[in-house]
Amino acid sequence: MTDIQHEIQTSEGTNVQVEQARKKLYDWLNKPMRVSIVDGRVLVGVLLCTDRDQNLILGNCNEYIGSPSEQEEFRVLGLALIPGQHIKSIYIDENTSSIPNHSNISITKINDHMLDDDKSDC
Amino acid sequence: MQETIGDTTYDWTDATSHFADLCRHLPIGEVVRDADFTLFEAMTALELMDPKMDGGMSIKHHFQEQKQGNRILTLKQLIDKQLLKITKFTSSELIYLFDQLLSTFHMWLDGHSLALTLFTCVYLHDVTIIDDSHLRTICFTFIKLVDYIRERILLKAGLFEEEDFSGTLTYNFPFYRDFKEQTCLTDLKKSEDELNKRLRSLKHQTELDQVDINATQQLIYRIRFLRYFFGLTVKFNEANEKTGEQTYLNTEEISKYLKQIDEMLQLIRPSFIIENETTPTDDNSQLNISQTLLTDISRSFDPYYNYRQLPPAFNRFIRQLIFPSFVYKSLVNICQQLRKMLEINDKRTLKQSFEFFLEYSTHEKPSLFIRSLLLLSYLPSVQGCLLSSRKIFGQISFAEQVKCEIRSFIVPPLLTLKSISIDNETLSCSENFFQRACVPFSNLFYSLCNNHARTREKLSNLLEEFSVLQDESEKLDQWLHKYLIQQIVQANLSTANAQTLLLIEKTSYFFQFILNWTLLIMEYYLLMGFDLSLYSKRELYDVYFYFAQIILFTHINVYKTSKNILNTTVPFLVQLNQKQQTNKNQINNQFIQQMNSLIQHNSNDDPLAELTNENNATQKKTKRKNPNVLVATNNEYHEQELLLIHGHFAMSTAMHRCLKALDIERRLKFSSNDSNYFLRDEIRYRHRFLPFANLCAPPYMPHTDFLHIQHLSDNRYTASELYQDAINNFSQAKTYFETYLNRITTSKQYQQQTFNRTFTTGFTSLIDAESYIRIAKTNGIVLKLLLGGHKPDVKIDFDFSLHAHYPTLKL
């Protein structure tokens, strides 16, 4: 009985942990991410999706050989899936303040987002 | 840590272990994603570290070498580091480079991208750096050759699919557009002359260097071959620089080129790299080049040079370049196919051209390159012009050709009576119809030049266009009925011709013509389904039944109608033409005026010309010998077509009868009662015959009607009766096809034949007919056995190996 109780307790505990993990990962969605993989390439993109095995899907992904800041050779991949087993390191930029300084992106208001949602309905 | 990439500054925090930890908490199979990011989108992502999908990943430590400082060197770097020579090439080196370039060219024609073929040759990235005039000329020529084929031939024809050919992707490679094609040709001649001089001086040396002499001779052959080949290629779809119009394809010149190319190909010995200096064998078919002679140019081809430039989703297998011996053999093949293709220029009528296209694509199985050449030879492209406004062979307006075709098929008074003058409204109404007819007809030829699967798909779309054309033709017929009867009555004719008049009044000329072509397309469409192995055994009954009882049945009637009209009205029309003309040369009929030169040109095919020739001696002289048409006497209109259609009708009827009989006796290997949705009869039936749904005629038969007719036709009978009927039909089919074969083989045309023709009528060639006869014989025998109750428990199998269209029954 105590074992079962123990299990229930631990499962409750792990449930909380799972919830917390999910939330944290949700927070990290749509944030810029810098991933190095085992063959030395660096991929920079926006985190769109992940799972238990750390398989990542990055959006607007660029691939750099060598250092990204030097931008010697980079390829635009677009949407890329990185299998978790090949990941060496992951860096995340948690500050959403580092938005790119492009003049063509307008700062939208919340109301504008709502309008966009309407469009997606039709 | 802070990092600036491009315009953005990122503030990275290391999350490696934290992230891993968080992910481990997720249950198996759960995915953390934004609500807007769907599985569908996720599917389109490129998977990295997958050899097929990921171009950037390191292959055999190749990129690790890069990191160690030994990265891919550009041409300039290679030259600076003296790893590659640019001057004073030996003949052996030039031969090696030439053969490799030819191999890349061949692979490009096969569909590989430029980046992975031609431009793996480092020299092509900056030809102007090369000091050696021979190599420079060769490189320029290859680039111009590829550019010409890409721009003027493949892109203009537009027959390729995404997976076959990436025409627009040029990766910013230099194409030297300012360099003219003619300059290349003169430069090649110059190189050839210089090399001949060099060869002569080599031969006069005291110590003969046999290797160099052989190599130089072989190099001369190659350069000459390239000159002829390039000269040949630029003759196709050649545009007149001043007017922008197509020049008429000069078949004589092209044949001459082909002959010269063949001669060269006989003389060229493909190069073969040998590791060490083994004793020379007697094998003269190859030119052995020792590896040691090529050390200075070992880095001239680098397959990884452009690797990163390829778009991410592109097929990027690095293939080893194909051996020169194989390449030269395939070039011989290409020349043969080109020679055969030139026969299109003898085809005078639409029907002949149609048959040629069918025959060519079935028997030669041409590649994209040759198919494009075929389409462009028949309908050369003009800047800013639609397919339907192109001129046949660059000379004959499509509308005129269509009118000629209608005239010879069914002799409508509108296009045959010389003396009637046509009022403006009728003129514009009719002209409208002819112009509109050009669109589906030109599309038909375009469709036939695609690969087989695409052709079938395009034909089904074409049937939509033809259904519209059917409606238009009906309207035109209605209009003309009233109009022409007036005209003829005004001509004051004797009552002896009342029956003919009645016939003319009743006939829907243009509708019959469009119906004929619609049926041809439907038949070819169904038969292609067999060629492409699309039909399952369950569908065979439906297909053969529809083919025979609906399509072929209608077609037989169409031919009979047309034959009747030709037989009855031709003398009448000729009579009218002769009577009404006060001045022999005066032609009031505007259509005939327009078509007059074309009619004279095609006088062999013109039903009216036959009779008038007796009266006009001068016309006989202008009558051109047309080697493609059997001279038909009055009673033999459509004789061959009718024989073949009857043959097919008998075969298909026999097939569906025996299939029904086999079903009754439970001798089929599959049951026809299946509740599975996709196997349900009605669904299958609708899918198979969907392209026929919109046609005016033959009217689409919905499934319920089909079952009803089937019942009347087959279900009422016993197995034995069906077997007997099938046996009869098979033997009838055999007779029809044998008669057809006899007709052809005993004709003057066949005995005079100078080239290897298969004599296709409609979609059936001689070879097809022979196979059909064998199949009919075998099936007749098997059915006789079954009729006698042979082996009642054994199931029957279908064997399509003899011919894809009809199976042999196997016990």
Interface residues (C-beta under 8 A of the other chain):
Chain A: T14 Q17 V18 Q20 A21 R22 K24 L25 Y26 W28 L29 N30 P32 R34 I37 V38 D39 G40 R41 L43 V44 L48 C49 T50 D51 R52 D53 Q54 I57 N62 E63 I65 G66 P68 S69 Q71 E73 R75 L77 G78 L79 A80 L81 I82 P83 G84 H86 I87 K88 S89 I90 Y91 I92 D93 E94 N95 S98 I99 P100 N101 H102
Chain B: M1 E3 T4 I5 G6 D7 T8 T9 Y10 D11 W12 T13 D14 A15 T16 F19 A20 D21 L22 C23 R24 H25 L26 P27 I28 G29 E30 V31 V32 R33 D34 F37 E41 A42 T44 A45 L46 E47 L48 M49 G55 G56 M57 S58 F63 Q64 Q66 K67 R308 P312
